[in-house]
Amino acid sequence: MLEVENLTVSIGDKTLLKDVSLHIAEGETRMLFGENGSGKTSLLMAIMGLGSYKVESGRIMFKGEDITRLPTNERAKRGIGIMFQRPPTIRGLKVKEMLELIKRDGRDPEELARDLNFEDFMDRDINLGFSGGEIKRAELLQLMAQDPDLVLLDEPESGVDLVNISLIGGAIRQLLEKDVHKNRRKSGLIITHSGYILDYVEADKGCVLVNNTIWCTGNPHEILQGIRDHGYEGCLECQK
Amino acid sequence: MSEIEKRALAAKEKPGKYGPDIKLEDFTLEAPEYGEKPLAQINEVDRDRLLNAGVDVTGEGRSGSFIQVDKSVIHAAPTQEGIEVQSTRKALEMYPWLEEYIWQVVQVDADKYTASAELNFQDGYFIRALPGVKSVFPVQACLYLKAASISQNVHNIVIAEEGSELHIITGCATDSPELTGLHIGVSEFYVKKNAKITFSMIHNWAEKIDVRPRSGIRIEEGGVFLNNYVCLHPVNSLQLYPSAFLEGPGATARFNSVLLARKGSHMDVGSRAVLSAPGARCEMIARAITMGGEVISRGLMVGEVEGVKGHLECRGMILKGGGRIYAIPELDGKVEGVDMSHEAAVGKIARDEVEYLMARGLSEDEAVATIVRGFMHVDIEGLPPILKEQIDNAIELSEQSLL
């Protein structure tokens, strides 16, 4: 589904990602761990083609096509969707209007909103005055309307209370077709700091970004436990 | 000579406090006379122009209609019992008491434009809701410029008697985009005890038209005045600064404006509210976009007694083509216990908002259009759906030209 090959990305004279390679298969869910400033969000932004990120070398392949130079909206049209950690407010654009603009054929925004207990927000401006949990639900609602094949989630559990995290976990499982056990098509790349999301969404693999590059890949639970026990320094030691 | 006339004569050279000065002698007061006619007899070309200004020439879904072309009132009739729609001249003949409503909330000697409205009076509309009567549909009023270099001078009086409700939509338009002209419109509004007026004005002027409306509003106890002003078409210069006097306890005023200034347009638009009774409330919300034009967005709230509340908000967006937006929010609290605030922001379209929408699959142009559309759509509390639809239509039409 997604193949990031030797990707080096910079902003100005600052290198944000160094020689990053990542392969996510169709139907695979990948957890991405890493300390603050390691480049996790930059990787998602680069895959989506956002910001002033400059690809210095390497390439991004999606469904066999080189999308490295494609504009963001073309990547979205090809099936990549992203959940922003801190999305902007768009005044005057109602949630329901946004859903109508972006929905894939056959998707019913009202029904999706009911699933996410978000009906009361449909006439609100996008993200205006939303709490942390409401922002996450608004983001997931948009993704459900888009129905992307590859879902990029930037810390879906941050700022969410224990009641809402279950709701959010359910929506992510739905997005990633976790109830489909054979020929699952949906893939995901999920950034997590705390690892709480692993209690709600099963992942096939985990990997760690340290010093702007992918350091190791393996069982997500084992990686998380290793980080809890030894910190990210442990990751560095482990690879020596 | 009456006292009013004397004051007008004394002020006939007095420049306006704001806005570029206009030489009145560059315009003519002469125009052909047009007779009154039923709405159905208005020709097709005029019909389309009126429609763009929000006037439905079928008269359907309206509680009354008023149309004035240059200095001739061609149609003035209500369609709902208890609602009066008349030419000001005829109303003054019919109701001697109306003299008490003339030049009460707008000063005749405020500047040369108010003076001209008195000295060169060319009618205008009189709209009134009788006590307790609620207009089912809005009353529509249109002031139309047709003759070359015309100076149109009208004086409008709107009265909502006690407990009544009046919705008015006014559209102003010109016969040709090439027309040169000046529109001077004095409007005096009286919102009696527990009455309500919603007044929505959509201006469709042209590049060589100068516009100087002069409005005053008196609001009594429990009265509500809701003013919506939309100007998305080119205009040479536009300067308006209506003043609301909230004189009764619990009086409420809201001003919403949506402006789009293209290259060559100068708009100096704002409003003033004097809150002089306990519990008076006022809100002013302005949205301004420039594509090369100049917008000065003013707002002044004066809190004269304890327990009044007001909020003023101005947001400006500078699109491709540059231009200028100058926001001047002013608060004047004169006693302890007033609660007034303001916020103002001027900037370009935020890149992160464009990218956010692109990440949802919209092209860059679609994203920009969506953001601009959202920016211009102000949520107006208490606006009847039919008026909201009219304002939305005006914005939609303008968006198409933006793209």
Interface residues (C-beta under 8 A of the other chain):
Chain A: M48 L50 G51 P71 T72 N73 A76 K77 G81 I82 F84 P87 P88 I90 R91 G92 L93 M98 L101 I102 D125 Q142 Q146
Chain B: R315 A350 D352 E353 E355 Y356 L357 M358 A359 R360 G361 L362 S363 E364 A367 T370 I371 R373 G374 F375 M376 H377 V378
